[in-house]
Amino acid sequence: MRAERPARGEEPAAARPARGPNTAAKRPAKEADARTAKPGAPRAGAPARPEAPRTPPPKKKPKAHSPRSGRIAIVGQPNVGKSTLLNALLGQKLSIVSEKPGTTRQVLLGVAEHVGDEGELTQLALLDTPGLEQPRSVLGRALMEEAQGALEGVDAVLFLVDVEAALRARGLGTSDTRILAAIAETKRPFVIALNKVDRVRDKGRLLPLLEHLSARGASAIVPISARRGTGLDGVVKELRAHLGEGLALEAGTLTDRPERFFVAELVREAILERTEQEVPHGVAVVVEEWVDEGKHVRVGVSISVDKEGHKGILIGAKGQKLKEIGEAARAGIEDLIGRHVFLRTFVKVAPGWTKDEASVTRALREGEP
């Protein structure tokens, strides 16, 4: 054990004269009492003061600039812009986007990290969800359950509302009211984002709507344009107020999905962009083959349609439509993985798969983490 070094300007203990009863200087009794009395103690002969009640120490408030993080479910009707908003908050494309409703079929995690004006870091684990609507098939019911399941275990909810639809309804319409009720059951705080405000020329029309929505229980209402990326800082600021301190995920995390999930999604996106009516809604894409050969990857993808007539539409005259789909999908996949891709696609008919529970489950579990 190392000996203690004497403090600067102090003699070593062995060099100090020992003090005992015979060497201690005696002080007058009154002086000793005054010097040994505890601060606030009553003087001799004085009446005792009542002891003041003890107050608990104040709770430590979280530091304003400490990192905060949490899980946020983005919910709303189909085609309201949830996937566009996710991509905008991430600053890159992760979720496929289409003008057709029902594009999103699975809950997709995207982790966004934002640094505020004062250096505060906010990590949002955002859950893009299928549109909440009344189901009309086994597939529709599965999508509804997928979206409702995303509400469990989140720290807050971001409720996306189409501002044009809300203006027409002079508030929340029937579908949005039903979604609001589902959010209320979670007892989680929520923020309403009024999307597509760039389409409203007279912004004064928003004032009565904002007043109406302010009574619906949201912690904040933020007008935004997910397509143009406006109002997003306000969304992050309002959500941050409901998050805990620290980072829940490792910095730099983007998603928990494997590459093959996005390959299937990019093929489906190419189909959505090039087909009409009921064809794209009856399509399922599954990656059947994935061979990593270093500088390039060989991918085999099966495309299932639920009607015989849809197969011919998807393939097109002399295979031209399927060729266009494959070229567009391959370009997106190569951007995603940064390598050359040999993509092979083949179409098969799975009659009524959208009404078969086992087939729907398989289609929705493709690329599940």
Sequence and secondary structure as in RCSB ss.txt:
>XXXX:A:sequence
MRAERPARGEEPAAARPARGPNTAAKRPAKEADARTAKPGAPRAGAPARPEAPRTPPPKKKPKAHSPRSGRIAIV
GQPNVGKSTLLNALLGQKLSIVSEKPGTTRQVLLGVAEHVGDEGELTQLALLDTPGLEQPRSVLGRALMEEAQGA
LEGVDAVLFLVDVEAALRARGLGTSDTRILAAIAETKRPFVIALNKVDRVRDKGRLLPLLEHLSARGASAIVPIS
ARRGTGLDGVVKELRAHLGEGLALEAGTLTDRPERFFVAELVREAILERTEQEVPHGVAVVVEEWVDEGKHVRVG
VSISVDKEGHKGILIGAKGQKLKEIGEAARAGIEDLIGRHVFLRTFVKVAPGWTKDEASVTRALREGEP
>XXXX:A:secstr
       TT   GGGS    TTTS    HHHHHHHHS TT   TTS                 TTS EEEEEEEE
ESTTSSHHHHHHHHHTS  S   SSTT   S EEEEEEEE TTS EEEEEEEE        SHHHHHHHHHHHHH
TTT SEEEEEEEHHHHHHHTS  HHHHHHHHHHHHHT  EEEEEE GGG S GGGHHHHHHHHTTTT SEEEE B
TTTTBSHHHHHHHHHTT EES SS TT   S  HHHHHHHHHHHHHHHH  TTTGGGEEEEEEEEEE SSEEEEE
EEEEESSHHHHHHHH GGGHHHHHHHHHHHHHHHHHHSSEEEEEEEEEE TTGGG HHHHHHHHTTT  
